[in-house]
Amino acid sequence: MDKRMLRQLRSTIVKDPIALILLLFIVVVIILSLGAPVFTSHDPVKVDYAQVFMPPSGEHLLGTDNFGRDVFTRLIYGGSASLTASFMAVGLIISLSLVIGVTAGYLGGWVDQILTRFMDVLLSFPTLVLAIAIAALMGPGLTGLMIAVAAVSWPSYARIFRSYVLMVKQDGYIQAARCSGTPAWKIMLTHILGAIIGPILVLITLDIGYVILSIASLSFLGLGIRPPQPEWGAMLNEGRAYLEEAPWLFLAPGTMIFVMVLATNYLGDTVKDALEPRTLHVPLLFKKRNRRSRKLTESSSSQRAANMESAAAAAIGYQQATAGKEPLLIVSNISVEVLSTRKRQKSQPILQSINLELYPGECLGLVGESGSGKSTLALTIMGLLRHPLQQSDGSLAILGESTSDWQWEDWRMIRGKRLTYITQDPMDTLNPTLTIGDQLLECLIYHQHNPALGRVEMKNKVIDMLSKTELAPEVYAMYPHQLSGGMRQRVVIAMAMINDPQIIIADEPTTALDVSTQAKIMALLKKLQQSSGAAMIFVSHDLRLVAQVADRIGVMHQGRLIEMNDVKSIFTQPQETYTKLLLASIPRLFIPQHSPVMAKGDPSCCK
Ligand SMILES: Nc1ncnc2c1ncn2[C@@H]1O[C@H](COP(=O)(O)OP(=O)(O)OP(=O)(O)O)[C@@H](O)[C@H]1O
């Protein structure tokens, strides 16, 4: 786990009082269990018939049992046995599943076949019955218990780790390490393990509770540690016989197991949230929304949607009639900052006082070097800023509506329908498990809410959209991996355009493509944008590319929009030094005059 993950984890736990209390509980239980002889003067196994069934008191905090032994003392001594067995079982499970899962996933072929079939066989046994059989075979003692739990649990983890490895082993940096001759064991230990450590941690923390419970269950059934040695599950079993006369015998270990499992599960969830920021920050972004505001939002959402529908409809006519004077999008003084994860560190500005307007039918090109804030501006307009990025100033108006009080639901109603986003990498957008047809249909079903539109009409609309993006109808039944990069990008454009959006944000949509496919996609985008009358923001670092589609160009530098003008003026009369430098950096084709091969009429070139 790197420092960033640790910081994220710490700050998530610190902000959650329940997680903090439960963590404190676990720490106290561990300290009490490890230092049991220091915290109690009683003997956990010594029988004292004079003290039998004493209720809780100052002398015996949790009372005494049927042999006169102090229950608190047995509970903390038992904690050491239960927790040691649980943590060791978790360690064994993770080690086994990591070695086998990573090896199977990375090496593939017959190694994978053998290991996967072996896991399948183990997984086909009922877990508890198999664990009981192994524990019985191993004989009494915590070691047998631990091995039994680990033996039945590792295959499901190994399968999960194997699938993580299958996902990451195709990544460019791992392929590069392979090509450069790095040994397989080194790649597995460094690159692969480094890439899957987050999910591993989440799994471990989520499942410690399950392991504690399994160990306690086996002990409860009389397997594992033998009386008179204390262990939580075994204590629960002993207390069961005296439920009426001495309920504390049952309640003490029962409550301890319950709270311990609850605490580890809750902390597991907290770790998961901390290491998966996307799932954490979607609700956080809108945490102020209460039930009352939800009601208000829902009714105002539909009103807003109706307003925007009429604005959208008007926009097309308006554009045709007046060449567009009312902007579809107004960005006023928008500033965005990145929040610091450290207390005393200040937030860093990412965008500073951005102003722009986008008119119907026009294409605005946004250019700037990497890191100048183009994508952040695009995400701000889409309402998709995520922690640690935060809008610190300014406002947006989309289709005549101010977005300042929009909630998640309001954004959701226009995203994909009135306002669409085309990403750099089509594989980010496409679901590998669904056919192209299904994914396009989903866009229609999700955004149109039109009962009059039957399945056949929708399918026809999808095929029509495929043909508009110059894709054959056969693509309907194909999966993303069966298409070339250019075809995938066409599918993403079809998805963006299928609901007739008013505003399209294309964030470097051709970066990953070769030059000739790039030119075709650019021409297609421009054609679709012009024929639909939509407005487009085309984000790129390539000034020449932007000039092919844009009417106006905005130049971004260090989070500021430093210059905006029509394409011709930007190329012929740039105002800012940075724009001049950008123009000067465009490579030009230079053909040397003296080139013997190219010299016209030179007989040597024909030989
Ligand atoms: N989630 C984030 N956390 C911290 N900083 C971020 C985050 N996202 C973006 N930034 C910072 O914001 C700045 C602008 O990034 P942005 O991705 O908008 O640039 P860009 O111009 O789109 O670059 P590129 O062309 O390479 O995509 C960068 O300095 C980046 O480090």
The ligand as an SDF file (V2000), in Angstrom:
LIG
                    3D

 31 33  0  0  0  0  0  0  0  0999 V2000
   -8.2440   13.9640   -9.3210 N   0  0  0  0  0  0  0  0  0  0  0  0
   -7.2450   14.8380   -9.3280 C   0  0  0  0  0  0  0  0  0  0  0  0
   -6.5160   15.0540   -8.2290 N   0  0  0  0  0  0  0  0  0  0  0  0
   -5.5160   15.9460   -8.2150 C   0  0  0  0  0  0  0  0  0  0  0  0
   -5.1580   16.7020   -9.2610 N   0  0  0  0  0  0  0  0  0  0  0  0
   -5.8400   16.5250  -10.3910 C   0  0  0  0  0  0  0  0  0  0  0  0
   -6.9130   15.5910  -10.4960 C   0  0  0  0  0  0  0  0  0  0  0  0
   -7.3940   15.6400  -11.7550 N   0  0  0  0  0  0  0  0  0  0  0  0
   -6.6570   16.5590  -12.4090 C   0  0  0  0  0  0  0  0  0  0  0  0
   -5.7380   17.0850  -11.5940 N   0  0  0  0  0  0  0  0  0  0  0  0
   -4.7450   18.1080  -11.9470 C   0  0  0  0  0  0  0  0  0  0  0  0
   -5.4110   19.0960  -12.6790 O   0  0  0  0  0  0  0  0  0  0  0  0
   -4.5590   19.6040  -13.6770 C   0  0  0  0  0  0  0  0  0  0  0  0
   -5.2990   19.6090  -14.9920 C   0  0  0  0  0  0  0  0  0  0  0  0
   -5.5570   18.2850  -15.3840 O   0  0  0  0  0  0  0  0  0  0  0  0
   -6.4080   17.9510  -16.6830 P   0  0  0  0  0  0  0  0  0  0  0  0
   -6.5560   16.4680  -16.7660 O   0  0  0  0  0  0  0  0  0  0  0  0
   -7.6480   18.7590  -16.6670 O   0  0  0  0  0  0  0  0  0  0  0  0
   -5.4310   18.4770  -17.8260 O   0  0  0  0  0  0  0  0  0  0  0  0
   -5.5600   18.3180  -19.3900 P   0  0  0  0  0  0  0  0  0  0  0  0
   -5.2440   19.6350  -19.9730 O   0  0  0  0  0  0  0  0  0  0  0  0
   -6.8690   17.7070  -19.7500 O   0  0  0  0  0  0  0  0  0  0  0  0
   -4.3910   17.3070  -19.6790 O   0  0  0  0  0  0  0  0  0  0  0  0
   -4.3450   16.0980  -20.7530 P   0  0  0  0  0  0  0  0  0  0  0  0
   -4.3730   16.7240  -22.1020 O   0  0  0  0  0  0  0  0  0  0  0  0
   -3.0490   15.4150  -20.4710 O   0  0  0  0  0  0  0  0  0  0  0  0
   -5.5290   15.2140  -20.4810 O   0  0  0  0  0  0  0  0  0  0  0  0
   -3.3240   18.7260  -13.7010 C   0  0  0  0  0  0  0  0  0  0  0  0
   -2.2800   19.4340  -13.0810 O   0  0  0  0  0  0  0  0  0  0  0  0
   -3.6970   17.5300  -12.8890 C   0  0  0  0  0  0  0  0  0  0  0  0
   -2.6020   17.0610  -12.1640 O   0  0  0  0  0  0  0  0  0  0  0  0
  1  2  1  0
  2  3  1  0
  2  7  2  0
  3  4  2  0
  4  5  1  0
  5  6  2  0
  6  7  1  0
  6 10  1  0
  7  8  1  0
  8  9  2  0
  9 10  1  0
 10 11  1  0
 11 12  1  0
 11 30  1  0
 12 13  1  0
 13 14  1  0
 13 28  1  0
 14 15  1  0
 15 16  1  0
 16 17  2  0
 16 18  1  0
 16 19  1  0
 19 20  1  0
 20 21  2  0
 20 22  1  0
 20 23  1  0
 23 24  1  0
 24 25  2  0
 24 26  1  0
 24 27  1  0
 28 29  1  0
 28 30  1  0
 30 31  1  0
M  END
$$$$
